[in-house]
Amino acid sequence: MSRVALVILNYRGVANTLTCLATVQQLEPGPARVIVIDNGSGDDSIDRLRAAYPELELRCNPRNLGFGAGQNAVLAELLEDRFDWIWLLNNDAAPRSTALGRMLATVAGDQRIGAVGSRLLDAEPPHRLQALGGGHVHWWLGRSREWSQDHEPVPELDYLTGASLLLRSNALREVGLFDERFFLYWEDVDLCLRMKQAGWRLAVAADAEVLHRQSASTGRGSAAKDRLINAAAVKFFRKHGPLGGWPAILIGTTARVGKRLLGGRFRKAAAVVRGVFDG
């Protein structure tokens, strides 16, 4: 039986984290170890988590380090502890009880699968499909698009979304942990791309269902999210994109700013531009 550790990152979202932990208790099989990381929330998150789960393994970062840097120290520790798999699960996610078992069944017998994604559904009924595992990168348009066509077989994907990401420890040891230059967004795409470049495969457990509240940490459609996404996109395409990433950056930025200006969303257009300079 594979040894699986589950890691959940909390940042000022303790109500979601408590809901997530309640569903984790119902997993069959369940992970051998569950770690919650508080990413410098500065609110009552730690007290509420300890009150609800006195035995919970809780780690506390001194400040908000972002998605990748916020988890890397724990990931390194779990690699030392020789876990076979590490499951990263957003605190705004709620897995069905069979989710982990079905992800493990997907990788059975294939030692070159480095990461597994799941079926992400809207948390609220009618549970619309958000993404089937992950998606594709549009290298010249400077954006990504999640795969949300509900049929099989799932095509070969460029990345798996970090909302529910089961990582093989041996693959992490080979390619390294999250690139901490990405504060939030695109770090999962970068990690998956590095895995593929090293010869690891990405898989999707299409029957492993995880309910997910999108953008719980930044707010769906917020200017703050626009700034963060665009900063991360610039870093990603400068690192991986054709011709130094500049065609993707110019085309993508122009399209996103233009779309917001045409819609009268001037604050969000400004946030896109600020994000580009941040990146």
C-alpha positions as CSV (number, residue, x, y, z in Angstrom):
1,M,0.0,0.0,0.0
2,S,1.4,3.4,-1.0
3,R,2.1,5.8,1.8
4,V,0.4,9.2,1.2
5,A,0.8,12.4,3.1
6,L,-1.8,15.2,2.6
7,V,-0.9,18.9,2.8
8,I,-3.4,21.7,3.1
9,L,-2.4,25.4,3.0
10,N,-4.6,27.8,5.0
11,Y,-4.5,31.6,4.5
12,R,-7.4,33.4,6.2
13,G,-9.8,30.8,5.2
14,V,-10.3,28.7,8.3
15,A,-14.0,28.0,7.7
16,N,-13.1,26.4,4.4
17,T,-10.2,24.6,6.0
18,L,-12.4,23.1,8.7
19,T,-14.9,21.9,6.0
20,C,-12.0,20.4,4.0
21,L,-10.7,18.5,7.1
22,A,-14.2,17.2,7.8
23,T,-14.3,15.6,4.4
24,V,-10.7,14.3,4.7
25,Q,-11.9,12.3,7.7
26,Q,-14.2,10.4,5.4
27,L,-11.6,9.4,2.9
28,E,-11.3,5.6,2.3
29,P,-8.5,4.9,2.2
30,G,-7.2,7.9,4.1
31,P,-3.8,9.5,4.1
32,A,-1.2,8.3,6.5
33,R,-0.4,11.8,7.6
34,V,-2.3,15.1,7.4
35,I,-0.5,18.4,7.7
36,V,-2.2,21.9,7.7
37,I,0.1,24.9,7.1
38,D,-1.1,28.3,8.3
39,N,0.4,30.7,5.9
40,G,0.7,33.7,8.2
41,S,-3.0,34.4,8.4
42,G,-2.7,36.7,11.4
43,D,-6.3,36.0,12.5
44,D,-7.9,33.3,14.6
45,S,-7.2,30.5,12.2
46,I,-4.7,28.7,14.4
47,D,-6.8,28.8,17.5
48,R,-9.9,27.6,15.7
49,L,-8.0,24.7,14.0
50,R,-6.5,23.6,17.3
51,A,-9.8,23.8,19.1
52,A,-11.5,21.7,16.4
53,Y,-8.7,19.2,15.9
54,P,-6.4,19.1,19.0
55,E,-4.3,16.3,17.5
56,L,-3.9,18.1,14.1
57,E,-0.4,18.4,12.8
58,L,-0.3,22.2,12.3
59,R,2.6,24.2,11.0
60,C,2.7,28.0,11.1
61,N,4.6,30.3,8.7
62,P,5.5,33.7,10.1
63,R,4.0,35.5,7.1
64,N,2.2,34.8,3.9
65,L,4.9,33.1,1.7
66,G,2.6,32.3,-1.2
67,F,1.5,29.0,-2.5
68,G,4.9,27.4,-3.4
69,A,7.2,28.8,-0.7
70,G,4.4,28.3,1.9
71,Q,4.6,24.5,1.4
72,N,8.1,23.8,0.2
73,A,9.6,23.3,3.7
74,V,6.9,20.7,4.6
75,L,7.3,19.0,1.2
76,A,11.1,18.7,1.8
77,E,10.4,17.1,5.2
78,L,7.9,14.6,3.7
79,L,10.5,13.6,1.0
80,E,12.9,12.8,3.8
81,D,10.3,10.8,5.6
82,R,10.0,8.5,2.5
83,F,6.3,9.0,1.7
84,D,5.5,7.6,-1.7
85,W,3.0,10.3,-2.6
86,I,2.2,13.8,-1.4
87,W,-1.3,15.1,-2.1
88,L,-1.7,18.9,-2.2
89,L,-5.3,19.9,-1.6
90,N,-6.7,23.4,-1.5
91,N,-8.3,24.4,1.7
92,D,-11.4,25.4,-0.3
93,A,-11.7,21.9,-1.7
94,A,-13.8,18.9,-0.4
95,P,-12.9,15.5,-1.8
96,R,-15.4,12.7,-2.1
97,S,-14.6,9.8,0.1
98,T,-13.4,7.7,-2.8
99,A,-11.1,10.4,-4.3
100,L,-7.8,9.3,-3.0
101,G,-8.4,5.6,-3.7
102,R,-9.3,6.4,-7.3
103,M,-6.3,8.5,-7.9
104,L,-4.0,5.7,-6.5
105,A,-5.8,3.2,-8.7
106,T,-5.0,5.4,-11.8
107,V,-1.3,5.1,-11.2
108,A,-1.2,1.5,-10.3
109,G,1.5,-0.3,-12.3
110,D,2.9,2.8,-14.0
111,Q,6.1,4.0,-12.4
112,R,6.5,6.9,-14.8
113,I,3.4,8.8,-13.7
114,G,4.8,11.7,-11.7
115,A,1.5,13.5,-10.9
116,V,-2.2,12.9,-10.8
117,G,-5.1,15.3,-11.1
118,S,-8.7,14.8,-10.3
119,R,-12.2,15.9,-11.5
120,L,-12.8,19.4,-10.0
121,L,-16.5,20.4,-9.6
122,D,-18.1,23.6,-8.4
123,A,-18.8,23.3,-4.7
124,E,-22.3,24.5,-5.1
125,P,-25.0,22.5,-6.9
126,P,-25.4,21.6,-9.7
127,H,-21.6,20.9,-9.3
128,R,-20.6,22.1,-12.8
129,L,-17.3,20.7,-14.1
130,Q,-14.5,23.2,-13.5
131,A,-11.6,21.2,-14.9
132,L,-10.8,17.6,-15.7
133,G,-7.4,17.4,-14.1
134,G,-5.7,20.5,-15.6
135,G,-5.3,22.1,-18.9
136,H,-3.1,23.5,-21.8
137,V,-0.8,26.4,-22.2
138,H,-1.2,28.7,-25.2
139,W,2.4,29.5,-25.8
140,W,1.9,32.4,-28.2
141,L,-1.3,33.9,-26.6
142,G,0.2,34.1,-23.1
143,R,-2.5,32.2,-21.3
144,S,-3.7,28.8,-20.1
145,R,-7.0,27.1,-20.6
146,E,-8.4,24.4,-18.3
147,W,-9.7,21.3,-19.9
148,S,-13.4,21.1,-19.1
149,Q,-14.8,18.8,-21.7
150,D,-16.4,16.0,-19.9
151,H,-15.5,13.0,-22.0
152,E,-12.7,10.5,-22.1
153,P,-10.0,9.8,-22.9
154,V,-8.6,13.0,-21.5
155,P,-6.0,14.4,-23.9
156,E,-2.4,14.9,-22.9
157,L,-2.3,17.9,-20.7
158,D,0.4,20.5,-20.2
159,Y,-0.3,20.8,-16.5
160,L,-2.5,19.7,-13.6
161,T,-4.1,22.2,-11.3
162,G,-2.7,22.6,-7.8
163,A,-6.2,22.6,-6.3
164,S,-5.9,18.8,-6.1
165,L,-2.5,17.5,-7.1
166,L,-1.1,14.1,-6.1
167,L,2.7,14.1,-6.5
168,R,5.0,11.2,-6.7
169,S,7.9,11.7,-4.3
170,N,10.5,10.3,-6.6
171,A,9.5,12.8,-9.3
172,L,9.7,15.7,-6.8
173,R,13.2,14.5,-5.8
174,E,14.3,14.6,-9.4
175,V,12.9,17.9,-10.6
176,G,12.8,19.9,-7.3
177,L,10.1,21.6,-5.4
178,F,8.0,24.7,-6.3
179,D,9.9,27.6,-7.8
180,E,9.4,30.2,-5.1
181,R,9.6,33.1,-7.6
182,F,5.9,32.4,-8.2
183,F,4.0,33.9,-5.3
184,L,0.6,32.7,-6.4
185,Y,-0.6,31.1,-9.7
186,W,1.3,29.4,-12.5
187,E,3.6,27.6,-10.0
188,D,1.7,24.3,-10.6
189,V,2.1,24.8,-14.3
190,D,5.8,25.3,-13.9
191,L,6.2,22.2,-11.7
192,C,4.3,20.0,-14.1
193,L,6.2,21.3,-17.1
194,R,9.5,20.5,-15.4
195,M,8.2,17.0,-14.7
196,K,7.3,16.5,-18.3
197,Q,10.7,17.8,-19.5
198,A,12.3,15.2,-17.2
199,G,10.3,12.3,-18.7
200,W,7.5,12.0,-16.1
201,R,3.9,11.6,-17.3
202,L,0.8,13.5,-16.0
203,A,-2.4,11.5,-15.4
204,V,-6.0,12.3,-14.6
205,A,-8.2,10.2,-12.4
206,A,-11.5,11.2,-14.1
207,D,-13.6,9.4,-11.5
208,A,-11.9,11.1,-8.4
209,E,-14.3,13.9,-7.6
210,V,-13.2,17.0,-5.6
211,L,-15.6,19.9,-4.9
212,H,-13.9,23.2,-5.2
213,R,-14.7,26.9,-4.4
214,Q,-12.7,28.8,-7.0
215,S,-10.6,31.8,-5.9
216,A,-11.5,31.7,-2.3
217,S,-8.2,33.3,-1.2
218,T,-8.2,36.2,-3.7
219,G,-11.8,36.7,-4.7
220,R,-13.2,35.6,-8.1
221,G,-12.8,38.4,-10.6
222,S,-11.0,40.7,-8.2
223,A,-8.4,43.3,-9.2
224,A,-6.0,41.7,-6.8
225,K,-6.3,38.4,-8.6
226,D,-5.7,40.0,-11.9
227,R,-2.5,41.5,-10.6
228,L,-1.2,38.3,-9.1
229,I,-2.1,36.2,-12.2
230,N,-0.4,38.5,-14.6
231,A,2.7,38.8,-12.5
232,A,3.0,35.1,-12.4
233,A,2.3,34.7,-16.1
234,V,5.1,37.1,-17.0
235,K,7.5,35.1,-14.9
236,F,6.3,31.8,-16.4
237,F,6.6,32.9,-20.0
238,R,10.0,34.6,-19.5
239,K,11.2,31.3,-18.0
240,H,9.7,28.8,-20.5
241,G,8.2,30.7,-23.5
242,P,9.4,30.8,-27.1
243,L,11.7,33.8,-27.9
244,G,12.2,34.6,-24.3
245,G,8.4,34.8,-23.7
246,W,8.0,38.3,-25.1
247,P,5.4,37.4,-27.9
248,A,3.2,35.7,-25.2
249,I,3.7,38.6,-22.8
250,L,2.9,41.3,-25.3
251,I,-0.1,39.5,-26.9
252,G,-1.5,38.3,-23.6
253,T,-1.2,41.6,-21.9
254,T,-2.7,43.5,-24.8
255,A,-5.7,41.2,-25.0
256,R,-6.4,41.3,-21.2
257,V,-6.0,45.0,-20.9
258,G,-8.2,45.6,-24.0
259,K,-10.9,43.3,-22.8
260,R,-11.1,45.1,-19.5
261,L,-11.1,48.6,-21.0
262,L,-13.9,47.6,-23.4
263,G,-15.9,46.5,-20.5
264,G,-15.3,49.7,-18.5
265,R,-13.3,47.8,-15.9
266,F,-10.5,50.4,-15.7
267,R,-9.3,49.4,-12.2
268,K,-8.8,45.8,-13.4
269,A,-7.1,47.0,-16.5
270,A,-4.6,48.9,-14.3
271,A,-4.2,45.8,-12.2
272,V,-3.2,43.8,-15.2
273,V,-0.5,46.4,-16.1
274,R,0.8,46.5,-12.5
275,G,1.0,42.7,-12.5
276,V,3.1,42.8,-15.7
277,F,5.6,45.2,-14.1
278,D,5.6,43.1,-10.9
279,G,6.5,40.1,-13.1
